[in-house]
Amino acid sequence: MQSVHTHIILLAGLLCNAFLVPASYAASEALADLKSLRAASKDGVIRFSTELVAKYGFAPSRDYSLVIFLDANQVATNPQLKMAALRKEYAVAAKAFASGPDADKIFFVDLLYEDEHSVEIFHLVQANTLPFVFRIAPETSLPKGKSKTLELARSEKLTLETSSFKYPWQAEDFVHFFGDKKNIAYAPIERPSLTKNPLFPVFVLVAAILLAFVGWKLYWTPIVQHPTIWAIGALAVFWFSVSGGMFNIIRGMPMFIYDKSGKMQLFINSRQAQLGAEGFIMGTGYLIFSGAIALLTFAVPKVRNDGLRRILAYGLAILSAYAAVQLLQTYQWKSGYQFVSYL
């Protein structure tokens, strides 16, 4: 693996080549090139390489800024970083600037760690963790003397350490950080939306008519009219409700967690929280208890055979009692309440 010193030497060579470009080119043609690259991009973000950073990021006599989004394939699937969603919001902000009155003053680009020589830029700005978004301002220059890193002010880089925004950052956060604080104007933020399509009302009307037609046809089919289907549906709704299914969805609760020893934990000892599996297990217990009582009340008396009726009655009574005890014990364990019997 190449050392950091070797990376810096390679980067220095690339940057030196950039400064051999005439100033007239850096001031006029560089801007035209960036505008052309931005127009050719799919989302307003230019895919950069180390060579392009050297050519346009530190070109002499420039009056534009470069905002660079550092990315890496190795963290693309990290659920905590949410880099894909962050990159989409970054692109929305890029389009807002590209459509604004100061479009020539700022360009949004991204740089992938796995691209050739891109690691030099990561080392130059000391990007040890992601996300890392920074701005190369017109007045930013290369490090001089023995320094091998570019010291960026906190106001020029957006990281988890320097940001006060809620993560993952939204397009509004990007435009505020790189626009409002730098006096760079931008157009209103517009996210892609189906509702903005002029044919959207037609789609809604057609979909509503088709849905109503299909629903009417299904409703009068023999299988939908059968009481068993409705009974199963009612039980499913009851089970989902008492299981706290909506709580799990709204709060984003995991199905299970692992304790310090690495063992799977399905229940959590807290009155104010529950795991997904815990809720569904308790919901199943409620369903068993309720079903046993309902069968004992309405179904067993209709059994004509005395022996079978007696067996079913005792069996359902024992099952309902067992389910009730398990539910109450679990509730006592989670809440700490003590139950007192007056029998």
PELIN-V605772 format. One record per pair of residues at least 24 apart in sequence whose ideal C-beta (glycine too) atoms are under 6 Angstrom apart, sorted by sequence separation. I is the first residue (numbers start at 0). GAP is how many residues later the second one is. If there is no record, write none. Layout:
# PELIN-V605772
I_GAP, I_GAP
This chain:
# PELIN-V605772
291_24, 124_25, 132_25, 29_26, 123_26, 124_27, 131_27, 291_27, 292_27, 247_28, 291_28, 29_29, 243_30, 247_31, 288_31, 25_33, 25_34, 26_34, 288_34, 25_35, 243_35, 287_35, 288_35, 13_36, 17_36, 25_36, 242_36, 13_37, 17_37, 22_37, 242_37, 22_38, 284_38, 14_39, 70_39, 13_40, 17_40, 242_40, 63_41, 64_41, 65_41, 66_41, 67_41, 68_41, 69_41, 70_41, 71_41, 72_41, 241_41, 284_42, 14_43, 67_43, 134_43, 238_44, 241_44, 85_45, 44_46, 43_47, 42_48, 238_48, 44_49, 43_50, 43_51, 43_54, 74_55, 69_57, 47_61, 69_62, 44_63, 45_63, 47_63, 270_63, 68_64, 270_64, 44_65, 48_66, 67_66, 49_67, 49_68, 52_68, 66_68, 49_70, 64_70, 65_70, 49_71, 64_72, 33_73, 62_75, 61_76, 92_78, 105_78, 56_79, 91_79, 95_79, 104_79, 88_81, 92_81, 85_82, 88_82, 92_82, 101_82, 84_83, 101_83, 57_84, 100_84, 99_85, 81_86, 99_86, 99_87, 98_88, 96_89, 95_90, 95_91, 95_93, 91_99, 10_109, 9_110, 66_111, 6_112, 6_113, 6_116, 3_119, 14_127, 7_140
